[in-house]
Amino acid sequence: MSGLRKSLRLRTTSLVAAGAATVFLLTTAASSQADPAPKQEPAAVAADELNTDYLINDVLPGQSGGGRGVSVQWITPSGRNPYKEWDWIEIKKGGADGKRVTWEWACPKNDCDAVGSTLVAMTPQRGQKYTAVYWSNGGRVTKGTRRATFEFWA
């Protein structure tokens, strides 16, 4: 194996599901210092095939224009406009079936894409567990389809 060496490559795959997690896969590949492996171009994918589910990536402390609260980072299916579909974010105390603390439209203006973040005004209690819930096709804040949840602690 002269001129060849073993190397580890780290590949990340995101799982889109309730309680999503990131999985790290370690793979080994032989490579030559003199002749690196040829790069492969990614296959063309239609825009509507890129993302077909809902996900809340993270909930972080946030502030904007003097308002404070939590910033809920979300992804919807490719090509979806949360403003036109009346999507909204709810914060509940405890788990997904807990009591509503507050809510906010996922996209308060007509310039949102399928990826974004929403500042939800609230003052979380330190050490308390909360759940962010993404609702689609609401029309009002009491209706809609629950699409994604994300538990977090203040």
C-alpha positions as CSV (number, residue, x, y, z in Angstrom):
1,M,0.0,0.0,0.0
2,S,2.8,2.4,-0.8
3,G,1.5,5.9,-1.4
4,L,-1.9,5.1,0.0
5,R,-3.2,6.0,3.4
6,K,-6.4,5.3,5.3
7,S,-8.4,8.4,6.3
8,L,-11.7,8.9,8.1
9,R,-14.4,10.9,6.6
10,L,-17.2,12.4,8.7
11,R,-20.6,12.5,7.0
12,T,-23.6,14.2,8.7
13,T,-27.2,13.2,8.1
14,S,-30.2,15.0,9.6
15,L,-33.2,13.0,10.5
16,V,-36.6,14.8,10.0
17,A,-38.9,13.5,12.6
18,A,-40.3,14.4,16.0
19,G,-37.4,14.7,18.4
20,A,-35.0,15.0,15.4
21,A,-31.3,14.3,16.0
22,T,-28.1,14.5,14.1
23,V,-26.4,11.2,13.3
24,F,-22.6,11.1,12.6
25,L,-21.5,8.3,10.4
26,L,-17.8,7.5,10.2
27,T,-16.6,5.9,7.0
28,T,-13.1,4.9,5.9
29,A,-11.8,5.5,2.5
30,A,-8.4,4.8,0.9
31,S,-6.8,7.8,-0.7
32,S,-3.5,8.5,-2.4
33,Q,-1.5,11.6,-1.6
34,A,-0.5,11.9,-5.3
35,D,-3.8,11.1,-6.8
36,P,-6.9,12.3,-4.8
37,A,-10.2,10.6,-5.5
38,P,-12.3,12.4,-8.1
39,K,-15.0,14.6,-6.9
40,Q,-18.6,13.6,-7.7
41,E,-21.1,16.3,-8.6
42,P,-24.4,16.0,-6.7
43,A,-27.3,14.8,-8.7
44,A,-29.9,17.3,-9.8
45,V,-32.9,17.4,-7.5
46,A,-36.2,19.1,-8.2
47,A,-36.9,21.9,-5.7
48,D,-40.1,20.3,-4.5
49,E,-38.1,17.1,-3.6
50,L,-35.6,18.7,-1.4
51,N,-37.6,18.9,1.8
52,T,-41.0,17.3,2.3
53,D,-41.5,17.6,6.0
54,Y,-41.6,20.1,8.9
55,L,-38.8,20.6,11.5
56,I,-38.0,22.9,14.3
57,N,-34.2,23.1,14.3
58,D,-33.6,25.0,17.5
59,V,-35.1,27.4,20.1
60,L,-32.7,30.2,21.3
61,P,-32.9,33.4,23.3
62,G,-33.7,36.2,20.9
63,Q,-34.4,39.9,20.7
64,S,-35.4,42.3,17.9
65,G,-36.5,45.9,17.9
66,G,-36.7,46.1,21.7
67,G,-38.7,42.8,22.0
68,R,-37.3,39.9,23.8
69,G,-38.3,36.2,23.8
70,V,-37.2,33.0,22.1
71,S,-36.3,32.6,18.5
72,V,-37.8,29.5,17.0
73,Q,-35.8,28.3,13.9
74,W,-38.0,26.2,11.5
75,I,-38.1,24.5,8.2
76,T,-41.2,23.7,6.1
77,P,-41.6,21.7,2.9
78,S,-39.8,23.3,0.0
79,G,-41.8,25.9,-1.9
80,R,-44.2,26.5,1.0
81,N,-45.0,30.1,2.1
82,P,-46.0,30.1,5.8
83,Y,-47.6,33.5,5.5
84,K,-50.1,32.4,2.8
85,E,-50.8,29.1,4.6
86,W,-51.5,30.8,8.0
87,D,-48.8,28.9,9.9
88,W,-48.0,29.8,13.5
89,I,-45.7,28.9,16.4
90,E,-47.0,28.1,19.9
91,I,-45.0,27.9,23.1
92,K,-46.4,25.6,25.8
93,K,-45.3,25.1,29.4
94,G,-44.1,21.5,29.9
95,G,-44.6,19.0,27.1
96,A,-46.5,19.2,23.8
97,D,-49.8,18.8,25.6
98,G,-49.0,21.5,28.2
99,K,-50.7,24.8,28.7
100,R,-50.2,27.5,26.1
101,V,-47.9,30.3,27.2
102,T,-48.0,32.4,24.0
103,W,-48.0,32.2,20.2
104,E,-46.9,34.1,17.1
105,W,-47.4,33.8,13.4
106,A,-44.6,31.8,11.8
107,C,-44.2,34.6,9.2
108,P,-45.9,37.9,9.9
109,K,-45.1,39.3,6.4
110,N,-45.5,37.9,2.9
111,D,-41.8,37.6,2.2
112,C,-41.1,34.2,3.9
113,D,-39.6,31.1,2.4
114,A,-39.7,27.5,3.6
115,V,-36.9,28.3,6.1
116,G,-36.9,30.9,8.7
117,S,-37.1,31.9,12.4
118,T,-39.8,33.5,14.5
119,L,-39.3,35.7,17.5
120,V,-42.0,34.7,20.0
121,A,-42.2,37.3,22.8
122,M,-42.1,35.7,26.3
123,T,-40.2,35.8,29.5
124,P,-39.3,32.1,30.3
125,Q,-38.9,31.0,33.9
126,R,-35.4,29.8,34.6
127,G,-35.2,26.0,34.9
128,Q,-38.7,25.5,33.4
129,K,-39.3,23.1,30.5
130,Y,-41.2,24.4,27.5
131,T,-42.2,23.1,24.1
132,A,-42.3,25.0,20.8
133,V,-45.0,23.7,18.4
134,Y,-45.2,24.4,14.7
135,W,-48.8,24.5,13.4
136,S,-49.8,24.7,9.7
137,N,-52.9,25.8,7.9
138,G,-54.2,27.6,11.0
139,G,-56.4,30.4,9.9
140,R,-56.8,31.2,13.6
141,V,-54.6,30.3,16.5
142,T,-57.1,27.7,17.7
143,K,-57.0,25.6,14.6
144,G,-54.5,23.9,12.4
145,T,-52.4,20.8,12.1
146,R,-49.5,20.2,14.5
147,R,-46.4,19.5,12.4
148,A,-43.4,19.7,14.6
149,T,-42.4,20.0,18.3
150,F,-39.2,21.0,20.1
151,E,-38.7,20.8,23.8
152,F,-36.3,23.3,25.5
153,W,-35.4,24.5,29.0
154,A,-35.0,28.1,30.0
